[in-house]
Amino acid sequence: MDTGDNDITYTLGRHQIQIDSIIRTVKELQDIITSKVHVINKQEELISQQEEEIRLLKDNVASLASKRNEKFYQKLLEQELGGGHKNTKYGITDITTDVYHVEIKHWCNFKECLGQLQAYNHNDDKKLIAAFFGDTTSSKRENVIDLFRKFDIEVWQLHDFDYGVRIEKFKIETQPILCDTVNMQHSIMDTNLFDWFKKRIIYKDRSFMRLKSILICYYDRYDLIGVKSKAKFRKDVESYIQKKYPDIVNTCGKFTINGSSAQGWWNLSLVDIESPDKNVIQES
């Protein structure tokens, strides 16, 4: 082998050593990176666990605070209104007086509050009050108030101050819009409800409009409507019929329809405003 071949062999050997060294360095760096990634993943896992523990702790604290506040406001309203707990078939009321059923809840528990008040008043005829405390958005508050007004429930908001608590009452606003000048009988009805009747109740010869059907159409459900709400709604329908259709008997009667008892009015029909040609009730 001549000198040139020796030089090439030497050069290749030196480059091979350098390549092996680079490969070892790359592997070491990869091992370091893998180790660092593992450590970072572990740290992120620990942070996630800690965040979850903090969240649960906050929820528990909020839950305890909510319960404490309910008791605090309950004592305050008991002093204001009198009364106290009442055992009913459906549970124990927060405050019941000769006039009121009052349920106290945080704004976020408004659905529970609505169901409880309707259930408690199922066999009673009391004024229903939903007293809410805590923080909420103005839009959610208005939505809740509108929902409860639909079920004839008055909403109170309990505001905390350094010197005590202020009660803001959102009354169920009504205004007289119907008047029989002959009999001097006045009916109090909300303008929106009058418009609702106007869009949906039509004359239809020999048709029968059920009270239950119009209640379901307005409230979206029937089982939670209290006795007082049903009676008030029926009177509002009768007042509307007396004004709009004076030739039709406006009193809600009891009849046997298709073998079953039903309350309602003859010669009227409830219209589905989404499909005007399709009646909700098509009985004769």
Secondary structure, DSSP 4 states (H G I P E B T S, - for coil): --HHHHHHHHHHHHHHHHHHHHHHHHHHHHHHHHHHHHHHHHHHHHHHHHHHHHHHHHHHHHHHHHHHHHHHHHHHHHHHH--B--EETTEE-SEE-SSEEEEEEEGGGHHHHHHHHHHHTTT---EEEEEEES---HHHHHHHHHHHHHTTEEEEEEEEETTEEEEEEE-----EEEEETTTTEEEE--HHHHHHHHHHEEEEEEEEEEHHHHHHHHHS-STT--HHHHHHHHHHHHHHHHHH-TTS--S-EEEEETTEEEEEEEEEEEB-TTSTTSBS----
